[in-house]
Amino acid sequence: MKPVGFSTSPNVVLRLPMWRSRLMLFLLFIAFVALVIRAFWIQGPGNGFYEAKAVKGVQREIEMRATRGKILDRNGQLIATSLEAKAVIAYTDSIPADLAPEKISQLAKLLEMSEAEIKKRFSDERNQVFLKRQVDPEIAQQIRRLEIPGIGLNNEYRRHYPEGEAMAHVVGFTNVEDRGQEGIELARDKDLAAQPGKRRVVVDRLGRIVNDISILQFPQDGQDLQLSIDSKIQYIAYNALKSAVEKHRAKAGGAVVLDVRTGEILALANWPSYNPNSRKALTGEQLRNRVLTDTFEPGSTMKPFPVALALEQGKVQPETNMTIGQKLLVGPKPITDTHPYGMLTVSQVIQKSSNIGTAKLALQLEPREMWDLFAAVGFGQAPNIGFPGAVAGRLHPYQKWGQSDQARMSFGYGISTSLFQLARAYTIFARDGELVPTTIMRSPDYKPGTRIITAKSAIEMRNMLETVTEQGGTATTARAEGFRVGGKTGTSHKVEGKGYASNKYRAFFVGLAPISAPRIVVAVMVDEPTAGGYYGGQVAAPVFSTIVSETLRSMNVTPDMNERTVVQAPDAQPVTGALQKVALKQ
């Protein structure tokens, strides 16, 4: 039997329509063409897109941190520097969705964050999120050991302030971005700030850097700064001030020390203070740099200025006798003294701090002349020392002064100033009539000043200021062992509402030392002392004494107490006008 082929069997003839097979062929052809086009796109025009996507998965641009400039004191001691720290970064596109809960828990514990906050950061739309900045390297090492994919550690720096709260108001602090927020860190941020660089690296799936590709921008460190502040003197002033505030249960205080030869600020202390290394629960009261930002009516510390002007104009001499009396009727309220005096010399007006005597001298002056002197020594103008927040105080135009205003301004009411302005103004007595330009940057050369009064008037005022600290003066507590000192006390009522608080005071002492050749001016303010007295001679003068004696010794200044003894010893006479003339000639 002849075999019959499958294709020729009439029983198995396929009756499929021809168009269906052609359609299938056409579809297969279209699919093939699409694959060819796709391959062409990937290898050709679309290559850059896929290459960028691949690179994005393994390459990253990493910031190269540069170091912020150091801040040094005048002796080269570090008072602000940068320490190594780590920034913990989450690369959200690399973190697995099924990350083990215990890993998240451990990470949250190390970063002192909640697990909910960690998960929220992981789900951020951005592919790179900071989890925490300025993490200690030890903590960062523990995070690294967790081996969480997509968690990276970047190098950065954290600011450190070795002098702590004693220097807080001078140096200030920076934020996590290394930008100055207070003090010199803010005032000279432009100089201190570093310029970070950039580099491109290859990372593995855990976010670890496995290869450097290129440096896109080189980093540049910030500039170091050397201040005029002396860490030792700053510590002395801070401790003396803090002790006084605690002893007298005061609200606050401030102290400033100036070098009268160079105009450098040697110390600038405030209380309350804060630790710039740990600023949790920091309050506005702690932040206030009271020496520069707080203004107040300076009380009797103003008296030397109108008296010096009266001397300058030849209206009186130190030994000129004045009738004081029990009160002076000027304006709505009579002017009185703490103790009634009959007759006082001009020198005794300063020594006893007589309001009536000072007001009588001031009323002999033209308002414009008095205003000119106040303005010339810097009252009513913000000091130009390149420090943030320095204020101008208040000095009304002389055209608006009445007799009562002029009289009361002579003993420190109706005018406001900062403690720093007051200290600087006293340099005219220390520098034989010259006002010294001040600076907070190290500048140890002798600075020429601006002539305000004659050397004769300045020396006569120095002699009067010394009598304040002698027997019969208002500030015997200001004496410093081994050194002759001089200065002026001040006690003023605080302004409250539209008037003065009857039981709230500020106590001041501003002085210079040593009297034979002044080297420093020290100004002290204690705000609202409530225990152990409230007068400047009781509260602020002892702080001056401590600061002066310890500061002059640290500066190796020769004690001058014996010089005074040599002058007085032969006849044991008090300083008279004749002796002062001899001293002036010398």
PyMOL commands that set and color helices and strands:
alter all, ss='L'
color gray80, all
select helices_A, chain A and resi 6-8+10-12+18-43+47-58+92-94+101-111+115-122+137-145+164-171+183-187+189-192+231-247+284-287+290-293+299-302+304-312+346-352+355-362+367-376+398-400+403-409+419-425+427-430+455-468+476-478+536-539+541-554+561-568+577-585
alter helices_A, ss='H'
color red, helices_A
select strands_A, chain A and resi 59-64+71-72+78-90+129-135+151-160+173-174+180-182+197-203+209-217+225-226+252-259+265-271+321-328+335-345+434-435+450-451+486-496+499-513+520-527
alter strands_A, ss='S'
color yellow, strands_A
deselect
rebuild
show_as cartoon
